[in-house]
């Protein structure tokens, strides 16, 4: 089997001593290694310090992870954050340009939670900052009354667009159950994206990009958690992402050999 190297977006975490660390939850790298059957490589949030083209020359896919932090609102002309909202400008300055470059190359891209929001912002969309305060919307934030595993179990259903790529991965099903751990959500959809699934209260839960030259799928929920990875749809999404990355790797190797 052709091997594939997948970049996994990292976060900049500041401790009480004002020291920064690069952090990625083990559920993300384990999902790439086990469910996608690829090799994960953490992409540090270094912004302009990184040579993004050199990095992408070596990758076969890009996985945009979730995070407790939110995308800075100035990237989509939104209102300033309230006091206490977690932010990660180092990650923003890395992932937003990286997304555009990966898509230009036709590199397989899979995004979850914050990554789902980053994709929309990078392509010109906007975000709701506090979904739970919108009329008619449920509270999609983590339920702290549940234990850790319970927080990643089923929270609500989604309606899947018939005949779309997500429906294909769902075996033709037009409904599925997902978890929910977010306060931000897509507001105005980026022009090149298409809605693949919505929650009962109208939150955009999944998108694709028909004009993309490679695999591109983005979801608001967390399919990477071990609880969610027992669900057939989660397995199918990571499996398809891994297959796409291996196909991209094979073409990259052949291009290198030809050169």
Secondary structure as GFF3:
##gff-version 3
##sequence-region A 1 259
A	DSSP	beta_strand	5	9	.	.	.	ID=ss1
A	DSSP	beta_strand	11	14	.	.	.	ID=ss2
A	DSSP	beta_strand	20	23	.	.	.	ID=ss3
A	DSSP	alpha_helix	26	30	.	.	.	ID=ss4
A	DSSP	pi_helix	31	35	.	.	.	ID=ss5
A	DSSP	beta_strand	39	43	.	.	.	ID=ss6
A	DSSP	three_ten_helix	47	49	.	.	.	ID=ss7
A	DSSP	alpha_helix	52	58	.	.	.	ID=ss8
A	DSSP	beta_strand	61	64	.	.	.	ID=ss9
A	DSSP	three_ten_helix	73	76	.	.	.	ID=ss10
A	DSSP	alpha_helix	89	105	.	.	.	ID=ss11
A	DSSP	beta_strand	108	112	.	.	.	ID=ss12
A	DSSP	alpha_helix	114	122	.	.	.	ID=ss13
A	DSSP	beta_strand	127	128	.	.	.	ID=ss14
A	DSSP	three_ten_helix	131	133	.	.	.	ID=ss15
A	DSSP	alpha_helix	148	151	.	.	.	ID=ss16
A	DSSP	beta_strand	156	160	.	.	.	ID=ss17
A	DSSP	alpha_helix	165	169	.	.	.	ID=ss18
A	DSSP	beta_strand	175	178	.	.	.	ID=ss19
A	DSSP	beta_strand	185	186	.	.	.	ID=ss20
A	DSSP	beta_strand	194	199	.	.	.	ID=ss21
A	DSSP	beta_strand	204	208	.	.	.	ID=ss22
A	DSSP	beta_strand	216	219	.	.	.	ID=ss23
A	DSSP	three_ten_helix	228	230	.	.	.	ID=ss24
A	DSSP	alpha_helix	232	258	.	.	.	ID=ss25
###
